[in-house]
Amino acid sequence: MKRMTTIILSLFLFAAASSAALARGNGIVTLRSNHSVAVTIDRLEQALKDKHMTIFARIDHAKGAHGVGLALRPTELLIFGNPKIGTHLMECKQIAGLDLPLKALAWQDAKGQVWLSYNSPEYIAKRDRLGHCGSEAVATMHKALRAFTKAATH
């Protein structure tokens, strides 16, 4: 009985720990970061630049909030992409352009933990009803995002 309880508890803890890196029903993948918001975005930006990805914008939401007299915990958005990949999704259905270029949000929760969130490419394809069209591009995006976000958060 004790062994069964230990196994069940272990499975529960594994599932809870893994859930932080899985796309929820809303398609958002969230990873725990070992760094501050600014450092997480710096590391992500560098990983993207190292692979010749295009950085379109970096937005500091907390700075924007402060500029209008409001307080917001550290929150930064990085907008990036590779037209050689993203264009394939828009060739399937141009509405995919609403989800492209890709975005990643680093944010600090009320307990001080930093997280990095992004839309899963599979969810984007599902939302935009791409079917099998663009499946290679989606697989490429998935693999690349996994590597980039790991580099940013670890």
C-alpha positions in Angstrom: 0.0 0.0 0.0 2.8 2.4 0.9 4.6 1.7 -2.4 1.4 2.3 -4.3 0.9 5.6 -2.5 4.5 6.6 -3.3 4.0 5.7 -7.0 0.7 7.7 -7.2 2.3 10.7 -5.4 5.3 10.5 -7.8 3.1 10.4 -10.9 1.0 13.4 -9.5 4.2 15.4 -8.8 5.6 14.6 -12.3 2.3 15.6 -13.9 2.2 18.9 -11.9 5.8 19.7 -12.8 5.4 18.8 -16.4 2.2 20.8 -16.8 4.1 24.1 -16.6 5.7 23.2 -19.9 2.6 22.0 -21.7 0.1 23.8 -23.8 -3.1 24.3 -22.0 -6.5 24.1 -23.7 -5.9 27.6 -24.8 -2.7 26.7 -26.7 -0.4 28.6 -24.4 2.8 26.9 -23.4 4.3 28.3 -20.2 7.8 27.5 -18.9 9.3 28.3 -15.5 12.4 30.5 -16.0 15.5 30.5 -13.8 16.1 34.2 -14.6 14.6 37.6 -14.3 12.1 38.8 -16.9 14.7 41.0 -18.6 17.4 38.3 -18.6 14.9 35.7 -19.9 14.0 37.9 -22.8 17.7 38.9 -23.4 18.6 35.2 -23.5 15.7 34.4 -25.9 16.6 37.3 -28.1 20.2 36.1 -28.3 19.2 32.5 -29.1 17.0 33.8 -31.9 19.7 36.1 -33.3 22.2 33.2 -33.2 19.9 31.4 -35.6 19.3 34.4 -37.8 15.7 34.9 -36.8 14.2 38.3 -37.3 13.4 40.3 -34.1 10.5 42.6 -34.9 9.9 44.3 -31.5 10.6 44.1 -27.8 7.8 45.6 -25.7 8.3 46.3 -22.0 4.7 46.3 -20.7 5.7 47.3 -17.2 7.5 50.4 -18.5 4.4 51.3 -20.5 2.2 51.0 -17.5 4.6 53.0 -15.4 4.5 55.7 -18.1 0.8 56.2 -17.4 1.1 56.0 -13.6 0.1 52.4 -13.2 2.0 49.5 -11.6 2.7 46.2 -13.4 5.0 43.4 -12.4 7.9 42.9 -14.9 6.3 41.8 -18.2 8.1 41.8 -21.6 7.0 40.7 -25.0 9.3 39.7 -27.8 7.9 39.5 -31.4 10.0 37.4 -33.7 9.9 35.1 -36.7 11.3 33.7 -39.9 9.3 34.6 -43.0 10.7 31.5 -44.7 8.8 29.4 -42.3 5.8 31.5 -41.3 4.9 32.3 -44.9 4.1 28.6 -45.5 1.3 28.9 -42.9 -0.1 32.0 -44.5 0.0 30.3 -47.9 -2.3 27.7 -46.4 -4.7 30.3 -45.0 -3.8 34.0 -44.8 -5.7 34.3 -41.5 -2.6 32.7 -39.9 -1.1 36.1 -40.2 -3.0 37.1 -37.1 -0.9 34.7 -35.1 2.4 35.6 -36.9 5.0 36.7 -36.3 5.5 34.6 -33.2 5.5 36.1 -29.8 6.9 35.2 -26.4 5.9 36.8 -23.1 8.2 36.8 -20.0 6.3 37.7 -16.9 6.7 37.7 -13.1 3.9 36.3 -11.0 2.7 37.6 -7.6 5.1 35.3 -5.8 8.1 36.5 -7.8 8.5 33.5 -10.1 9.3 34.3 -13.7 7.6 32.5 -16.6 7.9 32.4 -20.4 4.8 31.8 -22.4 4.1 31.5 -26.1 1.4 30.1 -28.4 2.0 26.5 -29.5 2.4 26.2 -33.3 0.1 23.2 -33.2 -2.6 25.3 -31.6 -2.1 28.1 -34.1 -2.6 25.5 -36.9 -5.7 24.2 -35.2 -7.2 27.6 -34.5 -6.6 28.7 -38.1 -7.9 25.4 -39.4 -4.8 24.6 -41.5 -5.3 20.9 -41.5 -2.3 19.1 -42.9 -1.3 22.2 -44.9 1.8 23.7 -43.3 2.4 20.7 -41.1 6.2 20.7 -41.9 6.4 24.4 -41.0 4.5 23.7 -37.7 6.8 20.9 -36.8 9.8 23.1 -37.6 8.4 25.9 -35.4 7.7 23.5 -32.6 11.2 22.2 -32.6 12.8 25.6 -32.8 10.6 27.2 -30.1 11.4 24.3 -27.8 15.1 24.9 -28.2 14.9 28.7 -28.1 12.7 28.8 -24.9 14.9 26.2 -23.2 18.0 28.4 -23.9 16.1 31.4 -22.5 14.8 29.8 -19.3 17.6 27.5 -18.1 
